[in-house]
């Protein structure tokens, strides 16, 4: 099984560096816009492009991934809401288990549907513990997955989930407040998860500026993800500042 992308993430982190990933939701862009925004993200300093969404309204997923892939030299990683969001043009995919929930479809069901297609596409699956964190309102992931998020004031519960995922062999932990979250993942929770696991910690959802990114890094995050920031009218400046906060941490 391929593991070049996971190995390069692990190598970066073991050198003491942090990563910045930019998430593109294919519903938000035409193919040409997606390619342009991906290129812009790369030139701002993004280390990888994530592509996916909880629920898609457009029917151009595969083409979108292929347009983005042609536009950038950094890895393109799928962040699929379900087993239909797959594309052979990507380098890897986060093989997400929604371990904060108890919905069997998000723990194994979608994985079984996706596995033969992933094998055929030849993309690298990266087993990732996806943990949804309460963020002030119902997120799309919460609604679509029919699961409850982790209580934001109970970091020890989050740590137990992350540790269980590490024991199960997962390669990454993703602490997710949800796209456009009012409140991002609390630093206390990141700190406690960091003290329990050695695998890299991704943090995303509601990170809107460099100060917020720095707060997550100080708490122990290894990879910062932003999505909505790029839709901001000064999105390029904000992404540049976030990338620089990550690189110079
Ligand atoms: C990635 O869903 C997030 O984890 C992206 O969230 O759009 O709020 O940056 P934002």
py3Dmol code that shows the C-alpha trace and the ligand (Angstrom):
import py3Dmol

protein = """\
ATOM      1  CA  UNK A   1       0.000   0.000   0.000  1.00  0.00           C
ATOM      2  CA  UNK A   2       1.249   3.491  -0.898  1.00  0.00           C
ATOM      3  CA  UNK A   3       2.226   5.753   1.976  1.00  0.00           C
ATOM      4  CA  UNK A   4       4.405   8.421   0.375  1.00  0.00           C
ATOM      5  CA  UNK A   5       2.188  11.336   1.398  1.00  0.00           C
ATOM      6  CA  UNK A   6       1.817  10.175   5.014  1.00  0.00           C
ATOM      7  CA  UNK A   7       5.583   9.585   5.164  1.00  0.00           C
ATOM      8  CA  UNK A   8       6.299  13.081   3.892  1.00  0.00           C
ATOM      9  CA  UNK A   9       3.880  14.579   6.471  1.00  0.00           C
ATOM     10  CA  UNK A  10       5.610  12.579   9.222  1.00  0.00           C
ATOM     11  CA  UNK A  11       9.061  13.639   7.964  1.00  0.00           C
ATOM     12  CA  UNK A  12       8.051  17.328   7.949  1.00  0.00           C
ATOM     13  CA  UNK A  13       6.671  17.116  11.467  1.00  0.00           C
ATOM     14  CA  UNK A  14       9.641  15.162  12.801  1.00  0.00           C
ATOM     15  CA  UNK A  15      11.893  17.997  11.548  1.00  0.00           C
ATOM     16  CA  UNK A  16       9.891  20.275  13.854  1.00  0.00           C
ATOM     17  CA  UNK A  17       7.959  21.971  11.034  1.00  0.00           C
ATOM     18  CA  UNK A  18       4.205  22.525  10.829  1.00  0.00           C
ATOM     19  CA  UNK A  19       1.899  22.317   7.801  1.00  0.00           C
ATOM     20  CA  UNK A  20      -0.821  24.487   6.326  1.00  0.00           C
ATOM     21  CA  UNK A  21      -3.545  22.910   4.209  1.00  0.00           C
ATOM     22  CA  UNK A  22      -6.272  24.736   2.275  1.00  0.00           C
ATOM     23  CA  UNK A  23      -9.678  23.127   1.826  1.00  0.00           C
ATOM     24  CA  UNK A  24     -11.647  23.673  -1.390  1.00  0.00           C
ATOM     25  CA  UNK A  25     -15.330  22.747  -1.513  1.00  0.00           C
ATOM     26  CA  UNK A  26     -16.105  21.907  -5.172  1.00  0.00           C
ATOM     27  CA  UNK A  27     -19.551  23.521  -4.795  1.00  0.00           C
ATOM     28  CA  UNK A  28     -17.979  26.909  -4.237  1.00  0.00           C
ATOM     29  CA  UNK A  29     -16.100  27.177  -7.539  1.00  0.00           C
ATOM     30  CA  UNK A  30     -16.230  26.527 -11.239  1.00  0.00           C
ATOM     31  CA  UNK A  31     -13.460  24.281 -12.568  1.00  0.00           C
ATOM     32  CA  UNK A  32     -11.396  27.265 -13.721  1.00  0.00           C
ATOM     33  CA  UNK A  33     -11.917  29.140 -10.430  1.00  0.00           C
ATOM     34  CA  UNK A  34     -10.947  26.013  -8.486  1.00  0.00           C
ATOM     35  CA  UNK A  35      -7.688  25.757 -10.415  1.00  0.00           C
ATOM     36  CA  UNK A  36      -6.970  29.461  -9.909  1.00  0.00           C
ATOM     37  CA  UNK A  37      -7.751  29.415  -6.186  1.00  0.00           C
ATOM     38  CA  UNK A  38      -5.629  26.289  -5.697  1.00  0.00           C
ATOM     39  CA  UNK A  39      -2.714  27.968  -7.479  1.00  0.00           C
ATOM     40  CA  UNK A  40      -3.182  31.080  -5.340  1.00  0.00           C
ATOM     41  CA  UNK A  41      -3.251  28.959  -2.168  1.00  0.00           C
ATOM     42  CA  UNK A  42      -0.021  27.294  -3.223  1.00  0.00           C
ATOM     43  CA  UNK A  43       1.629  30.631  -3.891  1.00  0.00           C
ATOM     44  CA  UNK A  44       0.471  31.860  -0.456  1.00  0.00           C
ATOM     45  CA  UNK A  45       2.358  28.940   1.100  1.00  0.00           C
ATOM     46  CA  UNK A  46      -0.164  26.098   1.416  1.00  0.00           C
ATOM     47  CA  UNK A  47       1.508  22.672   1.732  1.00  0.00           C
ATOM     48  CA  UNK A  48      -1.447  20.707   0.356  1.00  0.00           C
ATOM     49  CA  UNK A  49      -4.924  21.185  -1.080  1.00  0.00           C
ATOM     50  CA  UNK A  50      -7.836  19.301   0.468  1.00  0.00           C
ATOM     51  CA  UNK A  51     -10.955  18.744  -1.636  1.00  0.00           C
ATOM     52  CA  UNK A  52     -14.346  17.665  -0.345  1.00  0.00           C
ATOM     53  CA  UNK A  53     -17.567  18.607   1.417  1.00  0.00           C
ATOM     54  CA  UNK A  54     -20.250  17.126   3.672  1.00  0.00           C
ATOM     55  CA  UNK A  55     -22.833  17.301   0.903  1.00  0.00           C
ATOM     56  CA  UNK A  56     -22.263  18.175  -2.738  1.00  0.00           C
ATOM     57  CA  UNK A  57     -24.748  20.004  -4.935  1.00  0.00           C
ATOM     58  CA  UNK A  58     -22.633  20.019  -8.080  1.00  0.00           C
ATOM     59  CA  UNK A  59     -21.706  17.112 -10.291  1.00  0.00           C
ATOM     60  CA  UNK A  60     -18.125  17.957 -11.191  1.00  0.00           C
ATOM     61  CA  UNK A  61     -16.121  16.357  -8.372  1.00  0.00           C
ATOM     62  CA  UNK A  62     -13.780  14.255 -10.495  1.00  0.00           C
ATOM     63  CA  UNK A  63     -13.186  17.025 -13.057  1.00  0.00           C
ATOM     64  CA  UNK A  64     -12.655  19.521 -10.251  1.00  0.00           C
ATOM     65  CA  UNK A  65      -9.946  17.372  -8.673  1.00  0.00           C
ATOM     66  CA  UNK A  66      -8.275  16.914 -12.036  1.00  0.00           C
ATOM     67  CA  UNK A  67      -8.300  20.699 -12.750  1.00  0.00           C
ATOM     68  CA  UNK A  68      -6.805  21.434  -9.327  1.00  0.00           C
ATOM     69  CA  UNK A  69      -4.200  18.694  -9.695  1.00  0.00           C
ATOM     70  CA  UNK A  70      -3.021  20.164 -12.989  1.00  0.00           C
ATOM     71  CA  UNK A  71      -2.768  23.639 -11.452  1.00  0.00           C
ATOM     72  CA  UNK A  72      -0.508  22.846  -8.487  1.00  0.00           C
ATOM     73  CA  UNK A  73       2.610  20.907  -7.573  1.00  0.00           C
ATOM     74  CA  UNK A  74       1.708  20.392  -3.891  1.00  0.00           C
ATOM     75  CA  UNK A  75      -0.234  17.230  -2.946  1.00  0.00           C
ATOM     76  CA  UNK A  76      -3.963  17.123  -3.623  1.00  0.00           C
ATOM     77  CA  UNK A  77      -5.705  15.193  -0.867  1.00  0.00           C
ATOM     78  CA  UNK A  78      -9.358  14.184  -0.863  1.00  0.00           C
ATOM     79  CA  UNK A  79     -11.423  15.004   2.202  1.00  0.00           C
ATOM     80  CA  UNK A  80     -14.540  13.036   1.287  1.00  0.00           C
ATOM     81  CA  UNK A  81     -17.960  13.498   2.856  1.00  0.00           C
ATOM     82  CA  UNK A  82     -18.814   9.976   1.689  1.00  0.00           C
ATOM     83  CA  UNK A  83     -17.776   7.158  -0.643  1.00  0.00           C
ATOM     84  CA  UNK A  84     -18.936   9.004  -3.762  1.00  0.00           C
ATOM     85  CA  UNK A  85     -16.215  11.685  -3.427  1.00  0.00           C
ATOM     86  CA  UNK A  86     -13.321   9.791  -4.987  1.00  0.00           C
ATOM     87  CA  UNK A  87     -11.037  10.652  -7.889  1.00  0.00           C
ATOM     88  CA  UNK A  88      -8.028   8.975  -9.460  1.00  0.00           C
ATOM     89  CA  UNK A  89      -6.505  12.425 -10.065  1.00  0.00           C
ATOM     90  CA  UNK A  90      -5.791  12.943  -6.351  1.00  0.00           C
ATOM     91  CA  UNK A  91      -2.552  11.925  -4.632  1.00  0.00           C
ATOM     92  CA  UNK A  92      -4.165  10.659  -1.440  1.00  0.00           C
ATOM     93  CA  UNK A  93      -7.325  10.723   0.595  1.00  0.00           C
ATOM     94  CA  UNK A  94      -8.068  11.133   4.259  1.00  0.00           C
ATOM     95  CA  UNK A  95      -9.746   7.795   4.999  1.00  0.00           C
ATOM     96  CA  UNK A  96     -11.898   9.370   7.659  1.00  0.00           C
ATOM     97  CA  UNK A  97     -13.470   7.478  10.523  1.00  0.00           C
ATOM     98  CA  UNK A  98     -15.827   9.753  12.409  1.00  0.00           C
ATOM     99  CA  UNK A  99     -14.713   8.341  15.749  1.00  0.00           C
ATOM    100  CA  UNK A 100     -16.458  11.055  17.796  1.00  0.00           C
ATOM    101  CA  UNK A 101     -19.784   9.592  16.628  1.00  0.00           C
ATOM    102  CA  UNK A 102     -21.420   6.214  16.847  1.00  0.00           C
ATOM    103  CA  UNK A 103     -22.842   5.962  13.349  1.00  0.00           C
ATOM    104  CA  UNK A 104     -21.586   2.692  11.822  1.00  0.00           C
ATOM    105  CA  UNK A 105     -21.760   4.108   8.281  1.00  0.00           C
ATOM    106  CA  UNK A 106     -19.112   6.702   9.191  1.00  0.00           C
ATOM    107  CA  UNK A 107     -17.041   4.188  11.132  1.00  0.00           C
ATOM    108  CA  UNK A 108     -16.922   1.372   8.545  1.00  0.00           C
ATOM    109  CA  UNK A 109     -19.851   1.478   6.087  1.00  0.00           C
ATOM    110  CA  UNK A 110     -18.606   4.201   3.710  1.00  0.00           C
ATOM    111  CA  UNK A 111     -15.098   2.735   3.970  1.00  0.00           C
ATOM    112  CA  UNK A 112     -16.223  -0.625   2.633  1.00  0.00           C
ATOM    113  CA  UNK A 113     -17.998   1.061  -0.285  1.00  0.00           C
ATOM    114  CA  UNK A 114     -14.926   3.170  -1.074  1.00  0.00           C
ATOM    115  CA  UNK A 115     -12.185   0.546  -0.605  1.00  0.00           C
ATOM    116  CA  UNK A 116     -12.382  -1.237  -4.000  1.00  0.00           C
ATOM    117  CA  UNK A 117     -12.554   2.101  -5.834  1.00  0.00           C
ATOM    118  CA  UNK A 118      -9.536   3.440  -3.915  1.00  0.00           C
ATOM    119  CA  UNK A 119      -7.659   0.268  -4.847  1.00  0.00           C
ATOM    120  CA  UNK A 120      -8.544   0.708  -8.499  1.00  0.00           C
ATOM    121  CA  UNK A 121      -7.682   4.446  -8.493  1.00  0.00           C
ATOM    122  CA  UNK A 122      -4.327   3.770  -6.861  1.00  0.00           C
ATOM    123  CA  UNK A 123      -4.584   6.739  -4.507  1.00  0.00           C
ATOM    124  CA  UNK A 124      -3.077   6.606  -1.042  1.00  0.00           C
ATOM    125  CA  UNK A 125      -5.572   6.156   1.802  1.00  0.00           C
ATOM    126  CA  UNK A 126      -4.472   7.809   5.063  1.00  0.00           C
ATOM    127  CA  UNK A 127      -6.416   6.398   8.020  1.00  0.00           C
ATOM    128  CA  UNK A 128      -7.589   9.436   9.936  1.00  0.00           C
ATOM    129  CA  UNK A 129      -9.549   9.752  13.184  1.00  0.00           C
ATOM    130  CA  UNK A 130     -12.056  12.479  12.457  1.00  0.00           C
ATOM    131  CA  UNK A 131     -13.357  14.102  15.613  1.00  0.00           C
ATOM    132  CA  UNK A 132     -16.151  16.624  15.492  1.00  0.00           C
ATOM    133  CA  UNK A 133     -16.064  19.207  18.277  1.00  0.00           C
ATOM    134  CA  UNK A 134     -19.030  21.261  19.528  1.00  0.00           C
ATOM    135  CA  UNK A 135     -18.673  24.784  18.106  1.00  0.00           C
ATOM    136  CA  UNK A 136     -21.725  26.847  19.005  1.00  0.00           C
ATOM    137  CA  UNK A 137     -24.159  25.684  16.318  1.00  0.00           C
ATOM    138  CA  UNK A 138     -25.079  22.548  14.383  1.00  0.00           C
ATOM    139  CA  UNK A 139     -22.431  21.910  11.719  1.00  0.00           C
ATOM    140  CA  UNK A 140     -23.076  20.285   8.329  1.00  0.00           C
ATOM    141  CA  UNK A 141     -20.984  17.281   9.398  1.00  0.00           C
ATOM    142  CA  UNK A 142     -23.055  16.868  12.565  1.00  0.00           C
ATOM    143  CA  UNK A 143     -26.323  17.026  10.672  1.00  0.00           C
ATOM    144  CA  UNK A 144     -25.282  14.890   7.710  1.00  0.00           C
ATOM    145  CA  UNK A 145     -23.594  12.201   9.816  1.00  0.00           C
ATOM    146  CA  UNK A 146     -26.377  12.133  12.402  1.00  0.00           C
ATOM    147  CA  UNK A 147     -23.791  12.120  15.194  1.00  0.00           C
ATOM    148  CA  UNK A 148     -23.173  14.263  18.222  1.00  0.00           C
ATOM    149  CA  UNK A 149     -19.982  16.327  18.465  1.00  0.00           C
ATOM    150  CA  UNK A 150     -17.600  16.043  21.412  1.00  0.00           C
ATOM    151  CA  UNK A 151     -18.446  18.483  24.221  1.00  0.00           C
ATOM    152  CA  UNK A 152     -15.981  21.370  23.895  1.00  0.00           C
ATOM    153  CA  UNK A 153     -15.420  21.657  27.651  1.00  0.00           C
ATOM    154  CA  UNK A 154     -14.451  17.979  28.053  1.00  0.00           C
ATOM    155  CA  UNK A 155     -10.918  17.698  26.654  1.00  0.00           C
ATOM    156  CA  UNK A 156     -10.350  14.398  28.412  1.00  0.00           C
ATOM    157  CA  UNK A 157     -13.128  12.786  26.369  1.00  0.00           C
ATOM    158  CA  UNK A 158     -11.449  14.005  23.175  1.00  0.00           C
ATOM    159  CA  UNK A 159      -8.093  12.654  24.378  1.00  0.00           C
ATOM    160  CA  UNK A 160      -9.579   9.215  25.071  1.00  0.00           C
ATOM    161  CA  UNK A 161     -11.031   9.110  21.539  1.00  0.00           C
ATOM    162  CA  UNK A 162      -7.731  10.143  19.968  1.00  0.00           C
ATOM    163  CA  UNK A 163      -5.802   7.586  21.984  1.00  0.00           C
ATOM    164  CA  UNK A 164      -8.216   4.826  21.009  1.00  0.00           C
ATOM    165  CA  UNK A 165      -7.741   5.829  17.355  1.00  0.00           C
ATOM    166  CA  UNK A 166      -3.956   5.730  17.718  1.00  0.00           C
ATOM    167  CA  UNK A 167      -4.193   2.285  19.327  1.00  0.00           C
ATOM    168  CA  UNK A 168      -6.332   1.211  16.355  1.00  0.00           C
ATOM    169  CA  UNK A 169      -3.492   2.206  14.023  1.00  0.00           C
ATOM    170  CA  UNK A 170      -4.810   5.448  12.580  1.00  0.00           C
ATOM    171  CA  UNK A 171      -2.153   7.755  11.163  1.00  0.00           C
ATOM    172  CA  UNK A 172      -3.649  11.188  11.853  1.00  0.00           C
ATOM    173  CA  UNK A 173      -6.162  12.836  14.195  1.00  0.00           C
ATOM    174  CA  UNK A 174      -8.369  15.602  12.813  1.00  0.00           C
ATOM    175  CA  UNK A 175     -10.040  17.903  15.346  1.00  0.00           C
ATOM    176  CA  UNK A 176     -12.877  19.553  13.425  1.00  0.00           C
ATOM    177  CA  UNK A 177     -15.093  22.395  14.613  1.00  0.00           C
ATOM    178  CA  UNK A 178     -16.951  22.405  11.274  1.00  0.00           C
ATOM    179  CA  UNK A 179     -16.723  24.676   8.264  1.00  0.00           C
ATOM    180  CA  UNK A 180     -17.458  28.297   9.225  1.00  0.00           C
ATOM    181  CA  UNK A 181     -17.660  27.358  12.922  1.00  0.00           C
ATOM    182  CA  UNK A 182     -18.504  30.188  15.316  1.00  0.00           C
ATOM    183  CA  UNK A 183     -15.977  28.777  17.792  1.00  0.00           C
ATOM    184  CA  UNK A 184     -12.855  26.923  16.702  1.00  0.00           C
ATOM    185  CA  UNK A 185     -11.395  23.925  18.568  1.00  0.00           C
ATOM    186  CA  UNK A 186     -10.416  25.050  22.099  1.00  0.00           C
ATOM    187  CA  UNK A 187      -6.656  25.054  22.838  1.00  0.00           C
ATOM    188  CA  UNK A 188      -7.232  23.103  26.083  1.00  0.00           C
ATOM    189  CA  UNK A 189      -8.631  20.241  24.034  1.00  0.00           C
ATOM    190  CA  UNK A 190      -5.718  20.294  21.567  1.00  0.00           C
ATOM    191  CA  UNK A 191      -3.274  20.326  24.509  1.00  0.00           C
ATOM    192  CA  UNK A 192      -4.874  17.335  26.156  1.00  0.00           C
ATOM    193  CA  UNK A 193      -5.029  15.362  22.905  1.00  0.00           C
ATOM    194  CA  UNK A 194      -1.357  16.271  22.285  1.00  0.00           C
ATOM    195  CA  UNK A 195      -0.405  14.896  25.707  1.00  0.00           C
ATOM    196  CA  UNK A 196      -2.102  11.571  24.873  1.00  0.00           C
ATOM    197  CA  UNK A 197      -1.035  10.844  21.275  1.00  0.00           C
ATOM    198  CA  UNK A 198       2.109  10.973  19.167  1.00  0.00           C
ATOM    199  CA  UNK A 199       0.392  10.924  15.760  1.00  0.00           C
ATOM    200  CA  UNK A 200       0.021  14.283  13.967  1.00  0.00           C
ATOM    201  CA  UNK A 201      -2.933  16.467  14.940  1.00  0.00           C
ATOM    202  CA  UNK A 202      -4.854  18.389  12.267  1.00  0.00           C
ATOM    203  CA  UNK A 203      -7.057  21.255  13.443  1.00  0.00           C
ATOM    204  CA  UNK A 204      -9.702  22.965  11.310  1.00  0.00           C
ATOM    205  CA  UNK A 205     -12.977  24.827  11.360  1.00  0.00           C
ATOM    206  CA  UNK A 206     -13.452  28.530  12.155  1.00  0.00           C
ATOM    207  CA  UNK A 207      -9.755  29.472  11.901  1.00  0.00           C
ATOM    208  CA  UNK A 208      -9.933  32.956  10.388  1.00  0.00           C
ATOM    209  CA  UNK A 209      -6.554  34.574  10.972  1.00  0.00           C
ATOM    210  CA  UNK A 210      -2.905  34.041  11.853  1.00  0.00           C
ATOM    211  CA  UNK A 211      -3.497  34.618  15.586  1.00  0.00           C
ATOM    212  CA  UNK A 212      -6.037  31.778  15.702  1.00  0.00           C
ATOM    213  CA  UNK A 213      -3.664  29.505  13.769  1.00  0.00           C
ATOM    214  CA  UNK A 214      -0.829  30.355  16.188  1.00  0.00           C
ATOM    215  CA  UNK A 215      -3.057  29.558  19.157  1.00  0.00           C
ATOM    216  CA  UNK A 216      -3.718  26.053  17.767  1.00  0.00           C
ATOM    217  CA  UNK A 217      -0.016  25.497  17.009  1.00  0.00           C
ATOM    218  CA  UNK A 218       0.983  26.583  20.506  1.00  0.00           C
ATOM    219  CA  UNK A 219      -1.500  24.097  21.917  1.00  0.00           C
ATOM    220  CA  UNK A 220       0.113  21.273  19.909  1.00  0.00           C
ATOM    221  CA  UNK A 221      -1.511  21.209  16.457  1.00  0.00           C
ATOM    222  CA  UNK A 222       0.742  20.024  13.609  1.00  0.00           C
ATOM    223  CA  UNK A 223      -1.441  20.857  10.625  1.00  0.00           C
ATOM    224  CA  UNK A 224      -3.761  23.864  10.261  1.00  0.00           C
ATOM    225  CA  UNK A 225      -6.671  23.725   7.809  1.00  0.00           C
ATOM    226  CA  UNK A 226      -8.627  26.706   6.542  1.00  0.00           C
ATOM    227  CA  UNK A 227     -11.438  26.787   4.016  1.00  0.00           C
ATOM    228  CA  UNK A 228     -13.705  29.833   4.147  1.00  0.00           C
ATOM    229  CA  UNK A 229     -10.883  32.321   4.636  1.00  0.00           C
ATOM    230  CA  UNK A 230     -10.110  32.271   0.923  1.00  0.00           C
ATOM    231  CA  UNK A 231     -13.628  33.517   0.121  1.00  0.00           C
ATOM    232  CA  UNK A 232     -12.907  36.632   2.140  1.00  0.00           C
ATOM    233  CA  UNK A 233     -12.230  39.768   0.090  1.00  0.00           C
ATOM    234  CA  UNK A 234      -8.720  39.905   1.572  1.00  0.00           C
ATOM    235  CA  UNK A 235      -8.466  36.116   1.516  1.00  0.00           C
ATOM    236  CA  UNK A 236      -5.074  36.048  -0.205  1.00  0.00           C
ATOM    237  CA  UNK A 237      -3.528  38.304   2.451  1.00  0.00           C
ATOM    238  CA  UNK A 238      -5.082  36.253   5.247  1.00  0.00           C
ATOM    239  CA  UNK A 239      -3.857  32.965   3.755  1.00  0.00           C
ATOM    240  CA  UNK A 240      -0.383  34.443   3.342  1.00  0.00           C
ATOM    241  CA  UNK A 241      -0.376  35.535   6.992  1.00  0.00           C
ATOM    242  CA  UNK A 242      -1.632  32.151   8.191  1.00  0.00           C
ATOM    243  CA  UNK A 243       0.970  30.331   6.065  1.00  0.00           C
ATOM    244  CA  UNK A 244       3.700  32.550   7.463  1.00  0.00           C
ATOM    245  CA  UNK A 245       2.496  31.948  11.056  1.00  0.00           C
ATOM    246  CA  UNK A 246       2.689  28.198  10.353  1.00  0.00           C
ATOM    247  CA  UNK A 247       6.131  28.313   8.650  1.00  0.00           C
ATOM    248  CA  UNK A 248       7.684  30.573  11.251  1.00  0.00           C
ATOM    249  CA  UNK A 249       6.261  28.819  14.272  1.00  0.00           C
TER     250      UNK A 249
END
"""
ligand_1 = """\
10
LIG
C -11.736 22.205 7.710
O -14.020 22.464 7.737
C -12.822 23.087 7.965
O -11.589 21.396 8.796
C -12.685 24.356 7.226
O -13.309 25.241 8.036
O -14.088 26.818 6.352
O -14.195 27.353 8.796
O -12.016 27.306 7.611
P -13.406 26.771 7.652
"""
view = py3Dmol.view(width=600, height=400)
view.addModel(protein, "pdb")
view.setStyle({"model": 0}, {"cartoon": {"style": "trace"}})
view.addModel(ligand_1, "xyz")
view.setStyle({"model": 1}, {"stick": {}})
view.zoomTo()
view.show()
